[in-house]
Amino acid sequence: MSFLSVRGWPSAGARSAGIRCACSSRTTGWSCPADHMWGTDSDGFARSSDVVRFIVDYAAEIEAPVYTGVEVTSLSPGEGNGGYAIETTNGPINAQHVVIATGPFQRPLIPDFGRAIPLVVYQTDTSHYRNAAELPPGSVLVVGTGNSGCQIADELLHSGLRVLLAVSRHRRGPRRYRGKDLMWWLEKLGSFDLNVDTFANRRYPPSIIHTGVNGGYDLDPRRLGNSGVRLAGRVIGASGDTLGFADNLEGLIAAADQSYEDFIQAAEKLADTLEIGSELGQVHELAPRPPLGVEGFCTLNLRDENIRTIIWANGFGYSFDWVKLPILDADGAPVQRQGVTACPGIYFLGLHWMHTFGSGILPFVGRDAAYLADHIDRLGH
């Protein structure tokens, strides 16, 4: 089996240059195999260079035939003996089985109305943002409150910039609870095993906001708002210097608050069920929700607010234009079940919520990989 790049990143090492300068892994060392931990601290967090080193070392350990500096430009039905034809910058390859493992974060989602925003406003996205020093002087609007959006807003705030944040669906959770990390609790609660098919129309819940920066701490839009970030609801349009926002900030914050309380209750119930309460730290009483220290707004004049930068952090879409097979839906998303598609021999791996919550997370992606390996092995016999 060979491993090829798709969008021209020549190697794992080169790809690391595309990771935000202040980025740290959000998963702790315990979630990796004991002989592949991020370091000696099982509760420590990896920097981007540690993750890259992990991948490079693992490839060397299993002697994976990795082709670097090779870009895949097309995947289509093969001719003659069947199978599939892969066009690359290093020449054609024919294969009976192809696993597409290019990840879920391929194309930043920037709304069409972004083109109507005046050119004087610098627009970028989470895949291109590096640090506050690279931004032009002035206020910054961050659009979206996934992990990247909240981390960037937090970093900009601590860099002394005036920050506005357009809030999207999210969940709150403690970085640590009763002495254990959030990821520990999520695994014990079975969260990584949740099947996407248990949700109506496969509409899975939003991310729990957390960060591993500076050892990890609680981070969410409510805390950012009470720390000085100005909050608004979802961005819904632009006309000249004016942006429009949905009047849904209060509902988004309330839903996230409820998710926090649900997590605490589930954690306490688990501790009682497993009779491990004596092994954990002290119970945290749920403090009353602090009042949100800011009021939302529905319109914003970029010029009046001196907003010189907009950072789009409202997620990523797929970009499988190079796949010339009937395995994508009308929106270009893969049609699959646990990675298996309708085209025999074509598979996906590592997609967000591909099969379970753990499918797109490094410590758990191996489970789907093992399933596909068994599936391919059965076809070969």
C-alpha positions as CSV (number, residue, x, y, z in Angstrom):
1,M,0.0,0.0,0.0
2,S,1.3,3.4,-0.9
3,F,0.5,6.8,0.8
4,L,0.2,9.8,-1.5
5,S,-0.5,13.5,-0.9
6,V,-3.4,15.2,-2.6
7,R,-3.0,18.9,-2.5
8,G,0.8,19.3,-3.0
9,W,2.0,19.2,0.6
10,P,5.4,17.4,0.0
11,S,5.7,15.7,3.4
12,A,4.3,15.7,6.9
13,G,7.1,18.1,7.9
14,A,6.2,20.6,5.3
15,R,2.5,20.4,6.2
16,S,3.4,21.4,9.7
17,A,4.3,24.8,8.5
18,G,0.6,25.3,7.8
19,I,-0.4,24.8,11.4
20,R,-1.1,28.0,13.4
21,C,2.0,29.1,15.3
22,A,0.4,28.9,18.7
23,C,-1.5,25.7,18.0
24,S,-1.4,22.9,20.6
25,S,-3.1,19.5,20.5
26,R,-6.4,19.4,22.3
27,T,-5.9,15.8,23.3
28,T,-3.7,14.7,26.2
29,G,-0.9,12.2,26.2
30,W,-2.9,9.5,27.8
31,S,-5.1,9.1,24.7
32,C,-2.1,7.9,22.7
33,P,-0.5,4.4,23.0
34,A,1.9,4.2,25.8
35,D,4.9,3.9,23.5
36,H,3.8,6.8,21.3
37,M,2.9,9.5,23.9
38,W,3.5,13.2,23.3
39,G,6.1,13.1,26.0
40,T,6.4,11.9,29.6
41,D,3.3,13.7,30.9
42,S,0.2,11.7,30.4
43,D,-1.9,14.9,31.0
44,G,0.3,17.1,28.8
45,F,-0.5,18.5,25.4
46,A,1.4,18.3,22.2
47,R,2.5,21.2,20.0
48,S,2.1,20.9,16.2
49,S,5.7,19.8,15.9
50,D,5.1,16.9,18.3
51,V,2.1,15.7,16.2
52,V,4.2,15.8,13.0
53,R,7.0,14.0,14.7
54,F,4.6,11.3,15.9
55,I,3.3,10.7,12.4
56,V,6.8,10.7,10.8
57,D,8.1,8.3,13.5
58,Y,5.1,6.0,13.2
59,A,5.5,5.9,9.4
60,A,9.1,4.9,9.8
61,E,8.3,2.3,12.5
62,I,5.8,0.4,10.3
63,E,8.0,1.0,7.2
64,A,5.1,2.6,5.3
65,P,6.0,3.3,1.7
66,V,5.2,7.0,1.8
67,Y,5.6,8.9,-1.5
68,T,6.4,12.5,-0.7
69,G,6.3,15.4,-3.1
70,V,3.7,13.6,-5.2
71,E,0.2,15.1,-5.7
72,V,-2.8,13.1,-6.7
73,T,-4.8,14.9,-9.3
74,S,-7.4,12.4,-10.4
75,L,-9.1,9.2,-9.3
76,S,-11.3,7.5,-11.9
77,P,-12.4,4.1,-13.1
78,G,-9.7,2.0,-14.6
79,E,-9.7,0.4,-18.0
80,G,-9.0,-3.1,-19.1
81,N,-8.4,-5.1,-15.9
82,G,-10.8,-2.9,-13.9
83,G,-9.8,-1.3,-10.7
84,Y,-9.0,2.4,-10.5
85,A,-6.7,4.8,-12.3
86,I,-4.9,7.4,-10.1
87,E,-3.2,10.3,-11.9
88,T,-0.4,11.8,-10.0
89,T,2.4,14.3,-10.7
90,N,4.7,11.3,-10.7
91,G,2.8,9.4,-13.3
92,P,-0.2,7.1,-13.3
93,I,-1.0,4.3,-10.8
94,N,-3.5,1.5,-11.0
95,A,-5.0,0.0,-7.9
96,Q,-7.8,-2.4,-7.0
97,H,-8.4,-0.7,-3.6
98,V,-8.1,3.0,-2.8
99,V,-8.5,4.5,0.7
100,I,-9.1,8.3,0.6
101,A,-7.7,9.6,3.9
102,T,-7.2,13.3,3.1
103,G,-9.0,14.5,6.2
104,P,-12.2,16.6,6.7
105,F,-10.7,20.1,6.7
106,Q,-10.1,20.8,3.0
107,R,-11.9,24.0,2.0
108,P,-12.7,26.9,4.4
109,L,-16.4,27.8,4.3
110,I,-16.6,31.4,3.4
111,P,-20.1,32.7,2.5
112,D,-20.6,34.2,-0.9
113,F,-21.5,37.6,0.6
114,G,-17.9,37.8,1.8
115,R,-17.2,39.1,-1.7
116,A,-19.4,42.1,-1.0
117,I,-17.3,43.3,1.9
118,P,-15.1,46.3,1.0
119,L,-11.5,45.4,-0.1
120,V,-10.1,47.6,2.6
121,V,-11.1,44.9,5.1
122,Y,-8.5,42.1,5.2
123,Q,-10.2,38.7,5.1
124,T,-8.6,35.4,6.0
125,D,-9.6,32.0,7.5
126,T,-8.3,29.7,10.2
127,S,-6.1,27.7,7.8
128,H,-4.2,30.8,6.9
129,Y,-4.2,32.7,10.2
130,R,-0.8,32.5,12.0
131,N,-0.7,35.1,14.8
132,A,-1.9,38.6,15.8
133,A,1.3,40.3,14.7
134,E,0.5,39.5,11.0
135,L,-2.9,41.4,11.0
136,P,-3.3,45.0,10.0
137,P,-4.0,47.5,12.8
138,G,-7.6,47.8,14.0
139,S,-10.3,45.7,15.4
140,V,-10.9,42.0,14.4
141,L,-14.2,40.2,13.8
142,V,-13.9,36.4,14.2
143,V,-16.8,34.5,12.6
144,G,-17.6,31.1,14.2
145,T,-17.1,29.5,17.6
146,G,-15.6,26.1,17.0
147,N,-12.4,25.4,18.7
148,S,-10.3,27.4,16.3
149,G,-12.5,30.4,16.3
150,C,-12.6,30.6,20.1
151,Q,-8.8,30.0,20.4
152,I,-8.1,32.7,17.9
153,A,-10.4,35.2,19.6
154,D,-8.8,34.4,22.9
155,E,-5.3,34.8,21.5
156,L,-6.2,38.1,19.8
157,L,-7.8,39.4,23.1
158,H,-4.6,38.6,25.0
159,S,-2.6,40.3,22.3
160,G,-4.4,43.6,23.2
161,L,-6.7,43.7,20.2
162,R,-10.3,44.7,20.2
163,V,-12.2,41.5,19.2
164,L,-15.8,40.9,18.0
165,L,-17.0,37.3,17.8
166,A,-20.0,36.0,15.8
167,V,-21.2,33.0,17.8
168,S,-22.3,29.7,16.2
169,R,-23.6,26.4,17.6
170,H,-21.2,25.0,20.2
171,R,-21.1,23.1,23.5
172,R,-19.3,24.0,26.7
173,G,-17.3,21.6,28.9
174,P,-14.7,21.9,31.6
175,R,-11.1,21.3,30.5
176,R,-10.7,19.3,33.8
177,Y,-13.3,18.0,36.2
178,R,-12.6,16.4,39.5
179,G,-8.9,16.0,38.6
180,K,-9.5,14.4,35.3
181,D,-9.2,15.9,31.8
182,L,-12.2,16.4,29.5
183,M,-10.9,13.8,27.1
184,W,-10.7,11.2,29.9
185,W,-14.3,11.9,30.8
186,L,-15.5,11.7,27.2
187,E,-13.9,8.3,26.7
188,K,-15.3,7.0,30.0
189,L,-18.7,8.3,29.0
190,G,-18.5,6.5,25.7
191,S,-18.7,9.7,23.7
192,F,-16.1,8.6,21.1
193,D,-18.2,5.5,20.4
194,L,-21.4,7.5,19.6
195,N,-22.6,6.4,16.2
196,V,-23.6,9.2,13.7
197,D,-26.7,7.2,12.7
198,T,-28.1,7.7,16.2
199,F,-28.8,11.3,15.3
200,A,-31.7,12.3,13.1
201,N,-30.6,12.9,9.5
202,R,-27.0,12.3,10.8
203,R,-27.0,15.8,12.3
204,Y,-24.5,15.3,15.0
205,P,-24.0,17.8,17.8
206,P,-21.5,20.7,17.7
207,S,-18.0,20.5,19.2
208,I,-17.3,20.9,22.9
209,I,-15.0,24.0,23.0
210,H,-11.7,23.3,24.7
211,T,-8.0,24.2,24.3
212,G,-4.6,22.7,25.1
213,V,-2.8,26.1,25.0
214,N,-0.7,26.8,28.1
215,G,-1.6,23.5,29.7
216,G,-5.3,23.8,28.9
217,Y,-8.0,25.8,30.4
218,D,-11.8,26.4,30.1
219,L,-12.7,28.4,27.0
220,D,-16.0,29.3,25.5
221,P,-17.9,32.3,24.0
222,R,-19.5,33.1,27.4
223,R,-16.1,33.4,29.1
224,L,-14.8,35.4,26.1
225,G,-17.7,37.8,26.3
226,N,-17.2,38.3,30.0
227,S,-13.5,39.0,29.3
228,G,-14.1,41.8,26.9
229,V,-14.9,40.2,23.6
230,R,-18.1,41.7,22.0
231,L,-20.5,39.0,20.9
232,A,-23.1,38.7,18.2
233,G,-25.2,35.9,16.7
234,R,-24.6,34.2,13.3
235,V,-23.5,36.4,10.4
236,I,-26.3,36.4,7.8
237,G,-25.3,39.0,5.2
238,A,-23.2,42.0,4.1
239,S,-24.0,45.1,2.2
240,G,-21.2,47.6,1.7
241,D,-19.8,48.5,5.2
242,T,-22.7,46.8,7.0
243,L,-22.9,43.3,8.3
244,G,-26.1,41.6,9.4
245,F,-26.4,39.1,12.3
246,A,-29.1,36.7,13.4
247,D,-30.8,37.6,16.6
248,N,-29.9,34.2,18.1
249,L,-27.0,35.0,20.5
250,E,-29.0,34.4,23.7
251,G,-30.3,31.0,22.4
252,L,-26.8,29.8,21.4
253,I,-25.3,30.7,24.8
254,A,-28.2,29.1,26.6
255,A,-27.9,25.9,24.7
256,A,-24.2,25.7,25.4
257,D,-24.8,26.4,29.1
258,Q,-27.2,23.5,29.2
259,S,-24.7,21.2,27.5
260,Y,-22.2,22.1,30.3
261,E,-24.8,21.1,33.0
262,D,-25.6,17.9,31.1
263,F,-21.9,17.0,31.0
264,I,-21.5,17.5,34.8
265,Q,-24.6,15.4,35.6
266,A,-23.4,12.6,33.3
267,A,-20.0,12.7,34.9
268,E,-21.4,12.4,38.4
269,K,-23.8,9.6,37.4
270,L,-20.8,7.7,35.8
271,A,-18.7,8.2,39.0
272,D,-21.5,6.7,41.1
273,T,-22.1,3.8,38.6
274,L,-18.5,2.8,38.5
275,E,-18.0,3.5,42.2
276,I,-14.9,5.6,41.4
277,G,-15.9,8.7,43.3
278,S,-13.3,8.1,46.0
279,E,-10.5,8.1,43.3
280,L,-11.5,11.4,41.9
281,G,-11.0,15.0,43.0
282,Q,-13.6,17.0,44.9
283,V,-17.1,17.4,43.5
284,H,-17.5,20.8,41.8
285,E,-20.7,22.5,42.7
286,L,-22.4,24.0,39.6
287,A,-22.1,27.7,40.1
288,P,-25.0,30.0,39.0
289,R,-24.5,31.0,35.4
290,P,-22.9,34.4,35.4
291,P,-24.8,37.1,33.5
292,L,-23.5,37.6,30.0
293,G,-21.5,40.8,30.3
294,V,-22.3,42.0,26.8
295,E,-25.4,42.5,24.6
296,G,-25.7,41.1,21.2
297,F,-26.3,43.2,18.1
298,C,-28.0,42.6,14.7
299,T,-26.1,45.1,12.5
300,L,-22.5,46.3,12.5
301,N,-20.8,49.0,10.5
302,L,-17.3,47.9,9.7
303,R,-16.0,51.4,9.2
304,D,-17.5,52.8,12.4
305,E,-16.2,49.9,14.4
306,N,-12.7,50.2,12.8
307,I,-12.8,46.5,11.8
308,R,-9.9,45.9,9.6
309,T,-9.8,42.2,9.7
310,I,-12.4,39.4,9.4
311,I,-11.3,35.8,10.3
312,W,-13.6,33.2,8.9
313,A,-13.8,30.3,11.4
314,N,-17.1,28.8,10.5
315,G,-15.8,25.4,9.5
316,F,-14.6,23.5,6.5
317,G,-16.2,21.8,3.5
318,Y,-15.0,18.9,1.3
319,S,-13.1,19.4,-1.9
320,F,-13.2,16.1,-3.8
321,D,-13.3,17.6,-7.3
322,W,-10.4,15.2,-8.2
323,V,-12.6,12.2,-7.5
324,K,-14.3,11.2,-10.7
325,L,-16.5,8.5,-9.2
326,P,-20.3,8.4,-8.2
327,I,-19.5,8.4,-4.4
328,L,-20.4,12.0,-3.6
329,D,-23.7,13.6,-2.8
330,A,-25.1,16.9,-4.3
331,D,-23.0,18.9,-1.9
332,G,-19.8,17.0,-2.7
333,A,-19.7,15.1,0.6
334,P,-18.8,11.4,0.6
335,V,-21.6,8.9,0.6
336,Q,-20.3,6.0,2.8
337,R,-21.0,3.7,5.7
338,Q,-18.0,3.3,8.0
339,G,-15.8,4.3,5.1
340,V,-17.2,1.8,2.6
341,T,-18.7,3.4,-0.6
342,A,-20.9,2.0,-3.4
343,C,-17.9,1.7,-5.6
344,P,-16.2,-1.6,-4.7
345,G,-12.6,-1.0,-3.6
346,I,-13.1,2.7,-2.8
347,Y,-13.1,3.8,0.9
348,F,-12.8,6.9,3.0
349,L,-11.0,7.2,6.4
350,G,-10.6,9.9,9.0
351,L,-13.7,12.0,8.2
352,H,-15.4,14.0,11.0
353,W,-18.2,11.8,12.4
354,M,-17.6,9.3,9.5
355,H,-18.9,6.5,11.7
356,T,-18.5,7.6,15.3
357,F,-17.4,10.8,17.1
358,G,-13.9,9.2,17.3
359,S,-13.6,8.6,13.5
360,G,-11.9,12.0,12.8
361,I,-9.8,12.1,16.0
362,L,-6.2,10.9,15.9
363,P,-6.3,8.6,19.0
364,F,-9.4,6.7,17.7
365,V,-9.1,6.7,13.9
366,G,-7.4,3.3,14.0
367,R,-10.6,1.6,14.8
368,D,-12.1,2.5,11.4
369,A,-8.8,1.7,9.8
370,A,-8.9,-1.8,11.3
371,Y,-12.4,-2.3,10.0
372,L,-11.5,-1.3,6.5
373,A,-8.4,-3.5,6.6
374,D,-10.5,-6.5,7.5
375,H,-13.1,-5.5,4.8
376,I,-10.3,-5.4,2.2
377,D,-8.8,-8.6,3.4
378,R,-12.1,-10.4,3.1
379,L,-12.6,-9.2,-0.4
380,G,-9.2,-10.6,-1.3
381,H,-10.0,-14.1,-0.2
